[in-house]
Structures are given as structure tokens and as C-alpha cells.
């Protein structure tokens, strides 16, 4: 991890601790934001997102459901191309 990123992460963690966030709350929100970023990058595609995250597609599908993430929110708008 780069020194700058490490410093930014440390500052963010310090702020969350100061606000009283528990480790469980912080972990859940970090995981949610990380998954949402992957879904945005892959336009809501679970397979591509899972590969980029280094987890199995089914694991991602379960996490998406547990975290209440709606993958359609990150899919391209308009008519879908047929396969």
C-alpha cells in the first residue's frame, strides 16, 4: 500500500473511531462501498465484478443480497442487447 493511501486510510479510520463506529459497522460499510465500486466499474455485471474482487460469483451474489445492494442500479440504462 502506498504511503499516501496508508495515511488517508489512517485518517479515515481515526475519524470513524472518533464518531463511535464499531468495527462491525465499519467493516460492513467498507465492504458495501468496495462492492458498489466494482459493480459500477463492471456496469452491474456480477461475474466481472466478482473476478475483479477475487471472489466467486455466488459469494458476491450472497453479499449483494445481505448488504441490500440492487445490481440493476449499476447496469447500463436502456434496452439490453440480446445474447
N, C-alpha and C positions, 0 to 999 in steps of 0.2 A: 504494500500500500504506500502511495506517495506520502511524503512528509506533510504536504499541504492538505491532502484529503484526511490524513490522520488527525491533523489539528482541527479541521472543520467538524469531523465526526466527534471529537472530544468535546468541542464547544456545544454541539447539539445535545450530546448525552448529558453534559453538565446542566444545560437548560431544562431538559426533561426531568432530571432528578430534582432540581430546584422546584419544579412545578408539582412534584409529588407523584409522578407517573411510576407505576410498578413495572418491574421487569417484564411481567406477562403482558401488560398493556403495550409497552414499548416494542416488544418482540412481535406482537400481533400486528401493530400498525406498520412496523418496518416491513414485515413480510407482505402485508397488503399492498403497500406502496411499491415494493420491488416487483410484485406480480403484475400490478397495474401498468408499470413502466414497460415490462416485457410484452404485455398484451397490446399496448399502444404501438410499440415498435413492430409487432407482427400482425397488426390490424385485427386483433381479436382471435387470431389463429392459435388454438391450444397446442397443436403439435409443434409449430415453430417456437412458440413461447416456452414450452417445456424443454425443448432442446437447448435453447439459449440459457435457461435456468439450470440445466444439468439434472433435471428430474424426469421421471416417467410421465407421460401424458395423463394417465389415470390419477397419479398423485396430484398433478396440477388441477385436474378437474375436481378432485375432492377438496383441495384447499380453496379453490374458487368458490365452491358451494359453501364451505364452512365460513368463509370470510364475507359472504354475501355479495360477491363481485358479479356483475352482469357482463358477460363477454361481448354481447351484442353492442354494448356501449362503445366498444373499441373497433368494431367491424366497419368497413367502408360503407357509406350510405348509398342508396340507390339499388337498382336491380343487380342481382348476383349473376355471375357467369355460370352457365351450366357446365358440368363436367362430363 
